[in-house]
Amino acid sequence: MAFAGLTADARIVINRARVECQSHRLTVEDPVTVEYITRYIASLKQRYTQSNGRRPFGISALIVGFDFDGTPRLYQTDPSGTYHAWKANAIGRGAKSVREFLEKNYTDEAIETDDLTIKLVIKALLEVVQSGGKNIELAVMRREQPLKVRLLFASLPLSLFLILSLLICLNLISHFCTDKYFSLFFVAKECCCVCSRYLVSDKQQFFPWQN
């Protein structure tokens, strides 16, 4: 799960999601699906929009994982409690520029292999990067495999920070970030990719999931 917004709110949501994952597994002896935990998080956010004495959660979230058949899924939720499925999405500052890039360049051929997917992710990131950093880190998640974080293009003037925590019950990526961070999630074939980077520019759905 990747968040853009208030870190304190993100901790609350992710802790509640962990408990729900554990409770579901103890009850039905199966892990939750990606859509199930997305609906739970969206419902939690929605309840906080109409509760006395409570304010809405100040976060947008991207939730990625694998279904039982191995299909990668990506969902986005916003503070109002709505959620949508995507093939790729970005949140945080700089997200608008990346979405515009992906609308023009995202094709089935562009994500035919893992290497091509990673190449497209990096190209999208280069649309909004600023000078001052030294490297890019890219996390690649595959079904029933350990999370892999790669260091790429160490000579480029880029900086990318990942704060990762694994939700074991669903094998989700948990990514805490403030509104000054940018997160980009991809699902393609049998892998999920995430990259993020600290941004100071004030940049801000491209296409929904197509079955």
Rosetta blueprint (number, residue, H / E / L):
1 M L
2 A E
3 F E
4 A E
5 G E
6 L L
7 T H
8 A H
9 D H
10 A H
11 R H
12 I H
13 V H
14 I H
15 N H
16 R H
17 A H
18 R H
19 V H
20 E H
21 C H
22 Q H
23 S H
24 H H
25 R H
26 L H
27 T H
28 V H
29 E L
30 D L
31 P L
32 V L
33 T L
34 V H
35 E H
36 Y H
37 I H
38 T H
39 R H
40 Y H
41 I H
42 A H
43 S H
44 L H
45 K H
46 Q H
47 R H
48 Y H
49 T L
50 Q L
51 S L
52 N L
53 G L
54 R L
55 R L
56 P L
57 F L
58 G L
59 I E
60 S E
61 A E
62 L E
63 I E
64 V E
65 G E
66 F E
67 D L
68 F L
69 D L
70 G L
71 T L
72 P E
73 R E
74 L E
75 Y E
76 Q E
77 T E
78 D L
79 P L
80 S L
81 G L
82 T L
83 Y E
84 H E
85 A E
86 W E
87 K L
88 A E
89 N E
90 A E
91 I E
92 G E
93 R L
94 G L
95 A H
96 K H
97 S H
98 V H
99 R H
100 E H
101 F H
102 L H
103 E H
104 K H
105 N H
106 Y L
107 T L
108 D L
109 E H
110 A H
111 I H
112 E L
113 T L
114 D H
115 D H
116 L H
117 T H
118 I H
119 K H
120 L H
121 V H
122 I H
123 K H
124 A H
125 L H
126 L H
127 E L
128 V L
129 V L
130 Q L
131 S L
132 G L
133 G L
134 K L
135 N L
136 I E
137 E E
138 L E
139 A E
140 V E
141 M E
142 R E
143 R L
144 E L
145 Q L
146 P L
147 L L
148 K E
149 V E
150 R E
151 L E
152 L E
153 F L
154 A L
155 S L
156 L L
157 P L
158 L L
159 S L
160 L L
161 F L
162 L L
163 I L
164 L E
165 S E
166 L E
167 L E
168 I L
169 C L
170 L L
171 N L
172 L E
173 I E
174 S E
175 H E
176 F L
177 C L
178 T L
179 D L
180 K L
181 Y E
182 F E
183 S E
184 L E
185 F E
186 F E
187 V E
188 A E
189 K L
190 E L
191 C E
192 C E
193 C E
194 V E
195 C E
196 S E
197 R E
198 Y E
199 L L
200 V L
201 S L
202 D L
203 K L
204 Q L
205 Q L
206 F L
207 F L
208 P E
209 W L
210 Q L
211 N L
